[in-house]
């Protein structure tokens, strides 16, 4: 029996593993690093997490008398080679829904069955598979609220078994790559020192979920938009790599809500965020080009600017707008960015700088630990106004206003933009409005210790609205 791990790097609530266990035969767990050119390669931050997560899964399997076989190459060919090497007559895996992978996996299943083998796949990563939630006409939803209302009405939330105590090994193990040979750790430079705050793997995911349910959940409704508050779950990298499943998260939140009914408002808001994750996957399934093409084709006429200098300033967190810069620096240092600040930073790129959302999507893809093809593309298109159920393009965030509203005491900015740490009051979100004396007292020299704004907010807003009018969207 070949058990093919993908983005389901856990032993609990893993339906493919549970199916393998029911057959009572030796199990060969396998992970394949598929670098086929037409499959999008994970970004550098994601590869770092993948390496740590595979190491954790390998340890978990070894503790149960098994091991993880690592192979590199086109997945279909690798799996078929392993079938021949091991004499396996059955292959199981959990489904993926990314463009290209559905066709690849369907062809592999067909080829295995035509060769007389059994091949089965299961759902481990979503509450509802994309094709199961449709409107009354049988068409996919393009607006979140009716999508989520329909999805919630049909949810199947049964957990798929605890982690087993032991996996039956084969008499002879096939050869395996060494994980270190894959060189998943970023280099030139290695910018991952700040990632030490994370614990990739199933145990780390369980700890993160427990910490959230016992702490942050109670304050989620009112604290989720405050980037300095410990109110968000930080579960997204664990969910992306399948170290924990959405059914497990849902069950834990619901159990906490039953114990403490006062959590209902926060629990509902958090479950809606799981819903947006589901909706994003449904959008990518219906639009495989979501990463590269505007969902609303009218935006194909939009006059994006090609400005490498401004793009680099945004990437480095040196735009001169403290709230934006804090978010971009948090991203570089930790591999994540608070969701409220993600919206602001993305809006700044596409509206203040008029830089194509695809440039931002590519940067997030490379630097986010939770870089998910569906969520990343859908969220960028939402902010840019060209996606499904998107925010209107003419809604342009004020970086200063967002800072004053969601970081009123400047704690978030002071943490990630330390050159402004001695500033107090609203001026920390608009240092150019302070007097020279105030700046000197705080050790700030605009243009030297901290950049002056690369674009003036009012002018940028007018330019963005003019571009919208020119496009006639």
KEBA-976087 format. One record per residue (C-alpha): residue number from 1; residue in three letters; x, y, z. Coordinates in pm, 1 decimal. Example, Ala and Ser with C-alpha at 12.3 -4.5 7.8 and 13.67 -1.06 7.14 Angstrom:
1; ALA; 1230.0; -450.0; 780.0
2; SER; 1367.0; -106.0; 714.0
***
This chain:
1; UNK; 0.0; 0.0; 0.0
2; UNK; 137.8; 339.7; -104.9
3; UNK; 19.4; 629.8; 113.9
4; UNK; 100.8; 947.6; -80.8
5; UNK; 131.1; 1252.4; 142.2
6; UNK; 86.0; 1595.6; -15.0
7; UNK; -51.8; 1898.8; 172.5
8; UNK; -193.1; 1671.6; 443.8
9; UNK; 117.8; 1639.4; 660.9
10; UNK; -55.6; 1494.0; 965.6
11; UNK; -159.9; 1160.2; 1110.7
12; UNK; -487.3; 1260.7; 1279.0
13; UNK; -803.5; 1334.9; 1078.5
14; UNK; -633.8; 1202.2; 765.5
15; UNK; -886.6; 1006.2; 558.5
16; UNK; -627.9; 854.8; 320.8
17; UNK; -430.8; 721.1; 617.0
18; UNK; -747.4; 592.3; 781.5
19; UNK; -834.5; 406.7; 461.5
20; UNK; -489.0; 252.0; 453.8
21; UNK; -521.0; 141.1; 814.4
22; UNK; -854.0; -31.4; 753.1
23; UNK; -691.6; -262.4; 498.3
24; UNK; -444.2; -397.9; 752.0
25; UNK; -158.2; -422.8; 504.0
26; UNK; 196.6; -280.7; 512.1
27; UNK; 203.2; 91.8; 440.3
28; UNK; 473.7; 285.0; 254.2
29; UNK; 430.9; 659.8; 328.7
30; UNK; 569.5; 876.9; 48.1
31; UNK; 619.5; 1246.3; -20.7
32; UNK; 708.7; 1360.3; -372.9
33; UNK; 870.0; 1696.7; -446.8
34; UNK; 723.1; 1755.5; -792.3
35; UNK; 915.7; 2024.4; -977.4
36; UNK; 749.6; 1976.8; -1314.9
37; UNK; 775.8; 2314.0; -1497.0
38; UNK; 399.9; 2355.1; -1538.0
39; UNK; 345.1; 2319.6; -1161.1
40; UNK; 404.6; 2640.6; -968.7
41; UNK; 704.1; 2602.4; -741.1
42; UNK; 645.1; 2706.0; -378.1
43; UNK; 807.8; 3030.2; -270.4
44; UNK; 1120.3; 3043.5; -57.3
45; UNK; 933.2; 3088.3; 272.0
46; UNK; 697.7; 2800.6; 193.7
47; UNK; 991.0; 2573.5; 109.3
48; UNK; 1143.8; 2651.9; 448.5
49; UNK; 820.6; 2546.4; 618.0
50; UNK; 789.2; 2237.8; 398.5
51; UNK; 1132.4; 2116.8; 502.3
52; UNK; 1057.4; 2158.1; 872.4
53; UNK; 713.9; 1998.7; 837.1
54; UNK; 847.0; 1696.4; 649.7
55; UNK; 1110.8; 1649.4; 920.0
56; UNK; 837.1; 1657.7; 1185.0
57; UNK; 619.7; 1410.8; 993.5
58; UNK; 917.7; 1180.4; 947.1
59; UNK; 980.0; 1179.9; 1322.5
60; UNK; 612.6; 1111.3; 1392.2
61; UNK; 614.9; 815.1; 1154.0
62; UNK; 937.7; 674.7; 1296.6
63; UNK; 783.3; 685.6; 1643.9
64; UNK; 516.5; 451.9; 1506.0
65; UNK; 752.9; 201.5; 1347.5
66; UNK; 733.8; 354.5; 1000.8
67; UNK; 928.4; 604.8; 791.9
68; UNK; 871.7; 868.6; 524.7
69; UNK; 1007.9; 794.2; 178.0
70; UNK; 1116.2; 1108.3; -6.6
71; UNK; 1138.2; 1119.6; -384.1
72; UNK; 1189.5; 1405.3; -628.4
73; UNK; 1050.5; 1423.3; -980.8
74; UNK; 722.6; 1421.5; -1176.3
75; UNK; 476.8; 1284.0; -923.5
76; UNK; 287.6; 1052.1; -1156.9
77; UNK; 605.0; 881.7; -1271.0
78; UNK; 747.2; 860.7; -920.6
79; UNK; 433.6; 698.2; -779.7
80; UNK; 416.6; 445.4; -1062.5
81; UNK; 785.8; 363.5; -1014.8
82; UNK; 726.3; 305.8; -643.4
83; UNK; 436.8; 74.9; -722.0
84; UNK; 671.9; -138.7; -930.4
85; UNK; 952.4; -127.4; -671.4
86; UNK; 731.6; -227.0; -378.4
87; UNK; 478.4; -451.1; -548.4
88; UNK; 199.1; -239.9; -400.5
89; UNK; -146.7; -301.1; -543.0
90; UNK; -317.7; -0.8; -382.6
91; UNK; -241.0; 375.3; -375.1
92; UNK; -428.7; 628.6; -159.2
93; UNK; -398.1; 1004.5; -127.7
94; UNK; -589.0; 1316.2; -27.4
95; UNK; -702.9; 1547.8; -302.3
96; UNK; -557.5; 1883.1; -409.8
97; UNK; -754.3; 2138.9; -608.4
98; UNK; -483.9; 2355.6; -767.8
99; UNK; -480.2; 2424.1; -1142.2
100; UNK; -306.6; 2140.5; -1323.3
101; UNK; -297.6; 1910.1; -1024.3
102; UNK; -657.2; 1794.4; -1063.1
103; UNK; -589.1; 1678.2; -1419.5
104; UNK; -254.9; 1522.4; -1320.5
105; UNK; -405.8; 1327.3; -1032.6
106; UNK; -708.4; 1217.6; -1232.7
107; UNK; -481.9; 1082.7; -1507.2
108; UNK; -268.3; 899.7; -1250.5
109; UNK; -574.3; 741.0; -1091.4
110; UNK; -695.9; 630.7; -1433.7
111; UNK; -355.1; 486.1; -1527.4
112; UNK; -325.0; 294.6; -1202.6
113; UNK; -671.5; 146.5; -1235.8
114; UNK; -610.7; 51.1; -1598.3
115; UNK; -301.4; -134.2; -1476.5
116; UNK; -518.9; -335.9; -1240.7
117; UNK; -437.0; -147.0; -921.8
118; UNK; -670.1; 19.2; -675.6
119; UNK; -640.5; 397.3; -646.9
120; UNK; -849.4; 609.4; -412.3
121; UNK; -849.7; 976.9; -314.3
122; UNK; -1019.3; 1164.9; -31.6
123; UNK; -1088.1; 1514.0; 100.8
124; UNK; -864.5; 1617.6; 389.2
125; UNK; -813.8; 1990.9; 335.4
126; UNK; -1155.5; 2152.0; 284.7
127; UNK; -1489.5; 2155.8; 460.4
128; UNK; -1665.9; 2147.7; 122.4
129; UNK; -1507.1; 2047.9; -205.6
130; UNK; -1537.2; 2316.1; -475.1
131; UNK; -1783.9; 2135.6; -699.7
132; UNK; -2025.7; 2058.0; -416.7
133; UNK; -2142.9; 2414.7; -347.2
134; UNK; -2348.5; 2561.9; -629.7
135; UNK; -2647.2; 2792.1; -671.7
136; UNK; -2995.5; 2677.8; -773.3
137; UNK; -2888.5; 2680.5; -1138.2
138; UNK; -2598.0; 2452.0; -1065.4
139; UNK; -2345.0; 2732.0; -1122.6
140; UNK; -2061.2; 2823.5; -884.9
141; UNK; -2112.7; 3120.3; -657.0
142; UNK; -1929.8; 3447.7; -723.4
143; UNK; -2039.2; 3624.6; -403.0
144; UNK; -1924.7; 3510.0; -60.0
145; UNK; -2236.9; 3551.7; 153.7
146; UNK; -2469.1; 3323.3; -48.3
147; UNK; -2177.6; 3082.7; -101.8
148; UNK; -2115.1; 3051.0; 270.3
149; UNK; -2484.6; 3025.8; 352.7
150; UNK; -2514.7; 2734.9; 109.3
151; UNK; -2189.6; 2571.1; 218.8
152; UNK; -2277.4; 2582.7; 588.3
153; UNK; -2608.9; 2412.5; 520.2
154; UNK; -2434.0; 2104.5; 379.9
155; UNK; -2115.9; 2075.9; 587.8
156; UNK; -1987.7; 1728.1; 668.8
157; UNK; -1774.3; 1770.4; 981.3
158; UNK; -1701.3; 1413.8; 1095.8
159; UNK; -1338.8; 1380.1; 1204.4
160; UNK; -1152.7; 1097.2; 1034.3
161; UNK; -984.5; 922.4; 1324.3
162; UNK; -705.8; 986.9; 1571.9
163; UNK; -339.3; 936.6; 1491.9
164; UNK; -258.9; 562.3; 1500.9
165; UNK; -21.3; 413.6; 1756.4
166; UNK; 157.1; 208.0; 1490.4
167; UNK; 179.9; 167.4; 1112.5
168; UNK; 261.0; -175.5; 971.3
169; UNK; 592.5; -148.6; 781.4
170; UNK; 683.4; -336.3; 461.9
171; UNK; 939.2; -618.8; 472.7
172; UNK; 1175.9; -405.9; 262.8
173; UNK; 1183.2; -28.9; 239.5
174; UNK; 1237.4; 144.1; -95.3
175; UNK; 1524.7; 391.7; -117.8
176; UNK; 1464.9; 752.0; -13.0
177; UNK; 1625.4; 1087.9; -74.4
178; UNK; 1777.0; 1262.2; 226.2
179; UNK; 1576.2; 1571.3; 316.6
180; UNK; 1892.6; 1784.0; 338.5
181; UNK; 1965.2; 1704.4; -27.0
182; UNK; 1658.3; 1903.0; -129.1
183; UNK; 1811.1; 2233.4; -9.5
184; UNK; 1479.3; 2377.6; 106.2
185; UNK; 1647.1; 2625.2; 342.7
186; UNK; 1675.9; 2972.3; 180.2
187; UNK; 2027.5; 3102.5; 121.2
188; UNK; 2194.3; 3409.1; -29.1
189; UNK; 2072.6; 3542.5; 206.8
190; UNK; 1923.5; 3314.7; 469.5
191; UNK; 1657.1; 3550.9; 601.5
192; UNK; 1471.7; 3295.9; 813.9
193; UNK; 1610.3; 3373.8; 1161.9
194; UNK; 1277.4; 3528.6; 1263.6
195; UNK; 1091.2; 3212.1; 1164.1
196; UNK; 1204.7; 3053.8; 1491.5
197; UNK; 876.4; 3173.3; 1645.4
198; UNK; 703.6; 2895.7; 1450.1
199; UNK; 684.8; 2521.5; 1516.9
200; UNK; 600.7; 2352.4; 1185.8
201; UNK; 445.3; 2008.3; 1212.8
202; UNK; 135.6; 1844.4; 1354.2
203; UNK; 236.6; 1898.7; 1717.4
204; UNK; 300.4; 2267.5; 1654.7
205; UNK; -36.9; 2301.0; 1484.4
206; UNK; -213.0; 2140.8; 1779.6
207; UNK; -37.0; 2374.2; 2023.5
208; UNK; -127.3; 2676.8; 1812.2
209; UNK; -493.5; 2573.4; 1798.5
210; UNK; -507.9; 2513.7; 2173.6
211; UNK; -346.8; 2849.4; 2246.2
212; UNK; -596.9; 3026.4; 2022.4
213; UNK; -905.1; 2850.7; 2158.2
214; UNK; -794.2; 2905.1; 2516.5
215; UNK; -684.1; 3264.6; 2463.8
216; UNK; -731.4; 3462.7; 2144.7
217; UNK; -1076.3; 3332.0; 2052.8
218; UNK; -1243.2; 3517.2; 2339.4
219; UNK; -1122.0; 3848.9; 2196.8
220; UNK; -1137.4; 3761.3; 1827.5
221; UNK; -1449.6; 3960.0; 1736.4
222; UNK; -1315.4; 4291.9; 1860.6
223; UNK; -940.6; 4219.6; 1848.3
224; UNK; -895.7; 4061.7; 1505.7
225; UNK; -832.1; 4400.5; 1341.2
226; UNK; -573.0; 4516.0; 1596.7
227; UNK; -233.3; 4402.2; 1467.9
228; UNK; -61.7; 4439.3; 1804.6
229; UNK; -322.6; 4225.6; 1983.4
230; UNK; -279.3; 3845.8; 2022.9
231; UNK; -632.2; 3778.1; 1899.1
232; UNK; -576.2; 3600.6; 1565.9
233; UNK; -518.1; 3227.4; 1532.5
234; UNK; -192.4; 3218.0; 1331.2
235; UNK; -313.2; 2881.8; 1202.3
236; UNK; -292.6; 2958.5; 830.4
237; UNK; 51.8; 2800.1; 762.1
238; UNK; -52.1; 2488.2; 951.4
239; UNK; -377.4; 2469.0; 754.8
240; UNK; -202.0; 2525.6; 424.2
241; UNK; 36.6; 2234.8; 475.7
242; UNK; -235.1; 2018.9; 625.2
243; UNK; -68.1; 1979.7; 963.9
244; UNK; -416.9; 2038.7; 1093.6
245; UNK; -744.1; 2017.3; 905.7
246; UNK; -1036.5; 2259.9; 896.4
247; UNK; -1264.1; 1997.7; 1050.4
248; UNK; -1033.8; 1980.1; 1353.0
249; UNK; -1028.3; 2358.9; 1383.8
250; UNK; -1406.5; 2382.2; 1350.2
251; UNK; -1457.8; 2111.3; 1610.7
252; UNK; -1226.1; 2279.9; 1861.6
253; UNK; -1390.7; 2619.7; 1818.4
254; UNK; -1738.2; 2468.8; 1846.4
255; UNK; -1642.8; 2275.4; 2159.1
256; UNK; -1511.6; 2596.0; 2319.1
257; UNK; -1833.7; 2772.8; 2223.8
258; UNK; -2040.6; 2501.6; 2389.4
259; UNK; -1839.4; 2538.5; 2708.7
260; UNK; -1857.4; 2917.9; 2698.8
261; UNK; -2167.4; 3049.1; 2511.0
262; UNK; -2030.2; 3402.2; 2537.1
263; UNK; -1780.4; 3306.1; 2266.3
264; UNK; -2052.6; 3279.3; 2000.0
265; UNK; -1986.9; 3613.9; 1829.3
266; UNK; -1614.4; 3553.9; 1804.3
267; UNK; -1667.3; 3192.1; 1699.2
268; UNK; -1899.6; 3295.3; 1416.4
269; UNK; -1654.8; 3556.3; 1290.2
270; UNK; -1371.5; 3306.3; 1297.9
271; UNK; -1576.1; 3040.9; 1119.3
272; UNK; -1651.1; 3298.4; 849.6
273; UNK; -1275.6; 3332.7; 796.0
274; UNK; -1260.8; 2958.1; 738.8
275; UNK; -1543.5; 3021.5; 494.2
276; UNK; -1335.5; 3274.8; 300.2
277; UNK; -1062.7; 3011.4; 271.7
278; UNK; -1319.4; 2771.1; 127.6
279; UNK; -1457.3; 3037.8; -107.9
280; UNK; -1108.1; 3113.8; -237.4
281; UNK; -1054.7; 2749.3; -327.8
282; UNK; -1390.7; 2740.2; -501.1
283; UNK; -1292.2; 3047.5; -705.4
284; UNK; -958.9; 2898.3; -807.8
285; UNK; -1130.0; 2576.4; -907.8
286; UNK; -1374.0; 2757.8; -1136.3
287; UNK; -1106.4; 2997.4; -1262.4
288; UNK; -771.8; 2815.5; -1294.4
289; UNK; -614.9; 3139.3; -1422.5
290; UNK; -703.2; 3328.7; -1102.5
291; UNK; -334.2; 3393.1; -1028.1
292; UNK; -268.0; 3558.4; -1362.6
293; UNK; -591.8; 3696.0; -1510.7
294; UNK; -839.7; 3951.3; -1379.9
295; UNK; -1159.8; 3782.5; -1262.8
296; UNK; -1338.8; 4087.5; -1403.1
297; UNK; -1209.6; 4125.4; -1756.6
298; UNK; -1288.3; 4498.5; -1762.3
299; UNK; -972.8; 4546.8; -1554.1
300; UNK; -766.8; 4424.8; -1849.0
301; UNK; -776.6; 4788.4; -1963.8
302; UNK; -646.6; 4930.3; -1637.1
303; UNK; -335.0; 5152.1; -1681.6
304; UNK; -95.1; 4989.6; -1436.2
305; UNK; 243.2; 5160.4; -1389.5
306; UNK; 577.7; 4986.5; -1429.5
307; UNK; 780.6; 5137.2; -1143.3
308; UNK; 1059.5; 4911.2; -1020.2
309; UNK; 1186.4; 5167.9; -769.3
310; UNK; 847.5; 5206.8; -601.0
311; UNK; 791.0; 4831.5; -602.8
312; UNK; 1124.2; 4775.7; -430.3
313; UNK; 1048.1; 5041.2; -168.9
314; UNK; 718.6; 4865.9; -95.9
315; UNK; 885.9; 4525.5; -71.7
316; UNK; 1147.7; 4657.9; 170.2
317; UNK; 901.2; 4847.4; 389.4
318; UNK; 1043.6; 5185.9; 297.4
319; UNK; 743.4; 5369.0; 151.1
320; UNK; 745.8; 5640.5; 417.1
321; UNK; 403.1; 5530.8; 541.2
322; UNK; 467.9; 5367.5; 881.1
323; UNK; 168.9; 5131.8; 893.1
324; UNK; 247.1; 4995.5; 545.3
325; UNK; 616.2; 4966.3; 621.8
326; UNK; 550.5; 4789.4; 952.1
327; UNK; 346.7; 4524.7; 773.3
328; UNK; 603.1; 4464.2; 502.6
329; UNK; 880.5; 4432.6; 759.1
330; UNK; 674.7; 4196.3; 972.0
331; UNK; 628.7; 3982.3; 661.3
332; UNK; 1000.5; 3968.8; 587.6
333; UNK; 1093.7; 3894.2; 948.0
334; UNK; 826.8; 3640.2; 1042.5
335; UNK; 680.9; 3504.1; 717.9
336; UNK; 332.5; 3636.2; 794.6
337; UNK; 151.9; 3968.4; 814.3
338; UNK; -156.2; 4056.3; 1014.4
339; UNK; -463.3; 4035.4; 790.0
340; UNK; -577.4; 4395.0; 846.8
341; UNK; -232.3; 4520.2; 750.0
342; UNK; -220.0; 4284.0; 450.5
343; UNK; -525.5; 4461.7; 312.9
344; UNK; -366.9; 4801.4; 369.4
345; UNK; -29.6; 4706.9; 221.2
346; UNK; -193.5; 4547.2; -82.7
347; UNK; -423.4; 4845.1; -134.2
348; UNK; -125.7; 5081.3; -114.2
349; UNK; 55.0; 4893.6; -390.6
350; UNK; -234.3; 4879.2; -635.2
351; UNK; -397.7; 5213.5; -558.7
352; UNK; -136.0; 5453.2; -425.1
353; UNK; 137.5; 5322.1; -655.0
354; UNK; -79.1; 5187.2; -940.0
355; UNK; 137.9; 4876.4; -958.5
356; UNK; -25.0; 4562.0; -1097.1
357; UNK; -166.9; 4334.6; -827.7
358; UNK; 20.8; 4043.0; -986.4
359; UNK; 352.2; 4194.1; -873.0
360; UNK; 223.4; 4194.4; -516.1
361; UNK; 86.0; 3842.7; -548.4
362; UNK; 428.3; 3720.9; -662.4
363; UNK; 604.5; 3887.5; -367.5
364; UNK; 361.1; 3741.9; -116.8
365; UNK; 395.3; 3402.0; -283.9
366; UNK; 769.7; 3408.6; -220.0
367; UNK; 769.3; 3553.1; 131.8
368; UNK; 454.3; 3420.5; 302.7
369; UNK; 481.7; 3100.9; 503.1
370; UNK; 109.1; 3050.5; 440.0
371; UNK; 129.7; 3126.2; 66.7
372; UNK; -176.9; 2948.2; -66.2
373; UNK; -253.4; 2967.6; -438.1
374; UNK; -624.7; 3014.7; -384.2
375; UNK; -620.3; 3256.0; -91.2
376; UNK; -328.5; 3462.5; -221.8
377; UNK; -475.0; 3519.6; -568.4
378; UNK; -833.1; 3568.5; -451.1
379; UNK; -728.7; 3814.3; -181.2
380; UNK; -513.6; 4024.2; -413.2
381; UNK; -792.3; 4041.4; -668.4
382; UNK; -1038.4; 4132.1; -391.8
383; UNK; -824.4; 4424.9; -279.1
384; UNK; -757.8; 4539.1; -635.8
385; UNK; -1129.7; 4543.1; -712.0
386; UNK; -1101.2; 4302.4; -1003.2
387; UNK; -1196.2; 3984.2; -818.8
388; UNK; -1513.1; 3806.6; -714.0
389; UNK; -1720.8; 3992.6; -455.3
390; UNK; -1435.4; 4244.2; -448.0
391; UNK; -1394.1; 4566.9; -257.0
392; UNK; -1470.2; 4858.5; -492.1
393; UNK; -1154.8; 5000.9; -647.8
394; UNK; -1263.1; 5352.0; -548.0
395; UNK; -1242.4; 5252.9; -179.4
396; UNK; -890.3; 5372.0; -109.0
397; UNK; -748.9; 5319.9; 239.0
398; UNK; -572.3; 5607.8; 409.3
399; UNK; -256.7; 5460.7; 567.3
400; UNK; -269.3; 5730.6; 834.1
401; UNK; -637.3; 5672.8; 911.1
402; UNK; -591.8; 5296.6; 923.1
403; UNK; -301.1; 5341.4; 1161.8
404; UNK; -489.9; 5573.6; 1394.0
405; UNK; -791.7; 5341.9; 1396.9
406; UNK; -625.2; 5003.4; 1435.1
407; UNK; -291.3; 5095.0; 1596.8
408; UNK; -398.5; 5392.2; 1806.5
409; UNK; -106.8; 5380.6; 2047.9
410; UNK; 146.3; 5300.5; 1775.5
411; UNK; 255.0; 4972.0; 1936.1
412; UNK; 259.9; 4781.3; 1607.2
413; UNK; 455.6; 5050.1; 1423.7
414; UNK; 707.1; 5088.5; 1705.5
415; UNK; 773.4; 4714.7; 1701.3
416; UNK; 841.0; 4685.8; 1329.4
417; UNK; 968.6; 5035.3; 1247.4
418; UNK; 1205.1; 5088.7; 1542.1
419; UNK; 1348.5; 5410.9; 1397.7
420; UNK; 1014.7; 5569.6; 1490.6
421; UNK; 995.9; 5409.5; 1835.1
422; UNK; 1034.3; 5735.6; 2025.6
423; UNK; 740.1; 5902.2; 1853.5
424; UNK; 413.4; 5925.5; 2045.5
425; UNK; 60.7; 6018.1; 1945.8
426; UNK; -99.8; 6022.1; 1598.6
427; UNK; 219.3; 6163.7; 1448.0
428; UNK; 375.2; 5817.9; 1448.6
429; UNK; 145.8; 5734.7; 1155.6
430; UNK; 231.7; 6056.9; 968.4
431; UNK; 578.7; 6170.5; 1080.7
432; UNK; 603.2; 6423.8; 797.3
433; UNK; 331.5; 6626.4; 969.2
434; UNK; 544.4; 6677.3; 1281.6
435; UNK; 760.5; 6981.0; 1342.1
436; UNK; 1138.2; 6960.7; 1299.6
437; UNK; 1170.5; 6997.4; 1677.2
438; UNK; 939.7; 6702.5; 1743.6
439; UNK; 1126.4; 6488.4; 1492.2
440; UNK; 1466.6; 6581.0; 1634.7
441; UNK; 1350.0; 6498.7; 1986.6
442; UNK; 1254.0; 6151.0; 1865.2
443; UNK; 1579.3; 6103.8; 1672.9
444; UNK; 1402.4; 6104.7; 1335.3
445; UNK; 1536.9; 6271.7; 1022.2
446; UNK; 1303.9; 6220.8; 728.3
447; UNK; 1485.7; 6104.6; 420.6
448; UNK; 1780.6; 5981.2; 629.9
449; UNK; 1676.1; 5775.0; 931.7
450; UNK; 1330.7; 5709.5; 787.7
451; UNK; 1213.8; 5773.7; 429.6
452; UNK; 984.7; 6055.4; 332.7
453; UNK; 659.6; 5936.4; 169.0
454; UNK; 726.7; 5809.4; -183.8
455; UNK; 390.0; 5948.0; -293.7
456; UNK; 152.6; 6202.6; -143.1
457; UNK; -170.7; 6041.4; -26.0
458; UNK; -411.5; 6297.9; -170.4
459; UNK; -242.9; 6306.3; -509.5
460; UNK; -218.6; 5928.1; -520.1
461; UNK; -589.0; 5899.2; -446.6
462; UNK; -677.6; 6141.2; -725.1
463; UNK; -448.7; 5954.7; -967.1
464; UNK; -605.1; 5620.2; -877.9
465; UNK; -959.6; 5751.1; -926.8
466; UNK; -857.6; 5907.2; -1257.9
467; UNK; -717.3; 5573.4; -1371.8
468; UNK; -1042.5; 5407.3; -1273.2
469; UNK; -1241.6; 5662.3; -1469.3
470; UNK; -1014.1; 5618.7; -1769.8
471; UNK; -1076.5; 5246.2; -1761.1
472; UNK; -1454.5; 5302.3; -1736.6
473; UNK; -1514.4; 5009.5; -1506.5
***
